Amino acid sequence: MTAMAARHKDASREALARLPKLDIHELREEWRRLYKADVSPHLSRELVIRAVAYRMQEVALGGLRLEPQRQLRQIATELKQTGGAAKRFRPQLKPGTRLMREWQGRTYEVVVLDDGFSWQGTRCNSLSAIARKITGTAWSGPLFFGLRQARSAGRTSSHTPLSGCGTMESSHAAG
């Protein structure tokens, strides 16, 4: 980190730390400076502090990436049109994340890779392929590993050979 970047980071920390000490009039001035608009008189002091702190960090560090912005706009439109919005939860798994699941008395561990998953020395393209291998049935991998909630309780049996998994060595040799 350069000296200038370090000074900027310290100044940002100091500015954030002083927010709770400001009175409501000073907070509203910060809001106007950062958002170029007046704050609603219905917002609590705590919410104004949080919004000002968020905007300060957004200005200093950059805002949301385009995809989350698009998703938020879509949710806002849905709320305006229907008064509600569907719950969306799609966790983004980072490489190195370890997923663990106990199944019939055994604990299974899967490691997230850049381009798939590793389980017992085998590279797999999907969590569902791993879940099918473990259970012998057609499970949703994200459901099996607790990343998604079940829509229905029914499971169908599937005894077909597992596709989407191969040995670590053969998957690296092909790539």
C-alpha positions in Angstrom: 0.0 0.0 0.0 1.4 3.4 -0.9 1.7 6.1 1.7 -1.0 8.1 -0.1 -3.4 5.1 0.0 -2.6 4.5 3.7 -3.4 8.2 4.5 -6.7 7.9 2.5 -7.6 4.7 4.4 -6.9 6.4 7.7 -8.9 9.5 6.8 -11.8 7.3 5.8 -11.7 5.4 9.1 -11.6 8.7 11.0 -14.6 10.1 9.0 -16.6 6.9 9.7 -15.6 6.9 13.4 -16.9 10.5 13.8 -20.3 9.9 12.3 -22.0 8.7 15.6 -20.7 11.8 17.3 -22.5 14.2 14.8 -25.9 15.6 15.7 -28.8 15.1 13.3 -28.3 18.4 11.5 -24.6 17.6 10.8 -25.7 14.1 9.6 -28.2 15.6 7.2 -25.5 18.0 5.8 -23.3 14.9 5.2 -26.2 13.2 3.5 -26.8 16.2 1.2 -23.1 16.4 0.4 -22.9 12.7 -0.5 -26.3 12.0 -2.1 -26.9 15.5 -3.6 -30.5 15.3 -2.1 -32.3 16.0 1.1 -32.7 13.2 3.6 -36.3 12.1 4.4 -37.3 13.5 7.8 -38.8 10.0 8.5 -35.5 8.2 8.7 -34.1 7.5 12.1 -30.7 8.9 13.2 -29.3 5.4 13.2 -30.4 4.8 9.6 -29.0 8.1 8.4 -25.6 7.2 10.1 -25.6 3.8 8.3 -26.6 5.3 4.9 -24.0 8.0 5.2 -21.3 5.5 6.2 -22.2 3.2 3.3 -22.1 6.1 0.8 -18.7 7.3 2.2 -17.3 3.8 1.7 -18.9 3.4 -1.7 -17.3 6.7 -2.9 -13.9 5.6 -1.4 -13.9 2.0 -2.5 -16.3 1.7 -5.3 -19.9 0.6 -5.5 -21.6 -2.7 -6.2 -20.7 -4.7 -9.3 -23.2 -4.6 -12.2 -24.8 -7.9 -11.5 -25.9 -7.2 -7.9 -27.1 -3.7 -9.1 -29.2 -5.4 -11.8 -30.6 -7.9 -9.3 -31.5 -5.1 -6.9 -33.3 -3.1 -9.6 -35.2 -6.2 -10.6 -36.3 -6.8 -6.9 -37.3 -3.1 -6.6 -39.4 -3.3 -9.8 -41.1 -6.5 -8.5 -41.9 -4.8 -5.2 -43.5 -1.8 -6.9 -45.6 -4.0 -9.2 -46.7 -6.8 -6.8 -46.0 -5.5 -3.3 -43.6 -8.4 -2.7 -40.6 -10.1 -4.0 -39.5 -13.6 -4.4 -36.7 -14.6 -2.0 -33.5 -15.1 -3.9 -30.6 -16.9 -2.3 -27.8 -18.1 -4.5 -24.6 -18.3 -2.5 -21.4 -17.7 -4.4 -18.9 -20.3 -3.3 -15.3 -19.2 -3.3 -12.5 -21.6 -4.2 -11.1 -23.2 -1.1 -14.5 -23.3 0.7 -15.1 -26.6 2.4 -18.6 -28.0 2.4 -19.4 -30.7 4.9 -22.4 -33.0 5.2 -23.1 -35.9 7.5 -25.0 -38.7 5.7 -25.9 -42.0 7.3 -23.3 -41.8 10.0 -20.4 -40.6 7.8 -19.1 -37.1 7.2 -18.4 -36.0 3.7 -16.2 -33.1 2.8 -16.1 -31.3 -0.6 -13.7 -28.5 -1.5 -14.7 -25.8 -3.9 -12.3 -25.4 -6.8 -12.0 -22.6 -9.4 -13.7 -24.8 -12.0 -15.7 -27.4 -10.0 -15.4 -29.4 -6.8 -13.0 -31.9 -5.3 -14.3 -34.9 -3.4 -12.2 -37.9 -2.3 -9.4 -37.1 -4.8 -12.0 -36.8 -7.6 -12.7 -33.6 -9.6 -16.5 -33.1 -10.3 -18.3 -30.4 -12.3 -21.3 -30.3 -9.9 -22.4 -30.8 -6.4 -25.3 -32.8 -7.6 -22.9 -35.4 -9.2 -21.3 -35.7 -5.8 -24.6 -35.9 -3.9 -25.8 -38.7 -6.3 -22.5 -40.6 -5.7 -22.9 -40.3 -1.9 -26.6 -41.2 -1.7 -27.2 -43.3 -4.8 -30.3 -41.2 -5.5 -31.0 -38.1 -7.5 -30.3 -35.4 -5.0 -29.9 -31.7 -5.8 -26.3 -31.0 -4.7 -27.0 -27.5 -3.4 -29.9 -29.0 -1.4 -27.9 -31.9 -0.1 -25.1 -29.6 1.1 -27.5 -27.2 2.7 -27.1 -24.3 0.2 -30.8 -24.4 -0.8 -34.1 -25.2 0.9 -36.2 -28.1 -0.3 -39.3 -27.3 -2.4 -40.8 -30.8 -2.0 -39.8 -33.8 0.0 -39.9 -36.3 -2.9 -36.7 -38.0 -4.1 -36.5 -40.3 -7.0 -34.0 -43.2 -7.1 -31.3 -43.0 -9.7 -28.8 -45.9 -10.2 -27.3 -44.6 -13.4 -23.5 -44.2 -13.6 -22.3 -40.9 -12.3 -21.2 -38.4 -15.0 -19.5 -35.1 -14.2 -16.8 -36.7 -11.9 -13.4 -38.0 -12.9 -10.0 -38.5 -11.2 -8.1 -35.4 -10.4 -5.2 -36.5 -12.6 -7.4 -37.2 -15.7 -9.3 -33.9 -15.4 -6.0 -31.9 -15.2 -4.4 -33.8 -18.1 -7.4 -33.0 -20.3 -7.4 -29.3 -19.3 
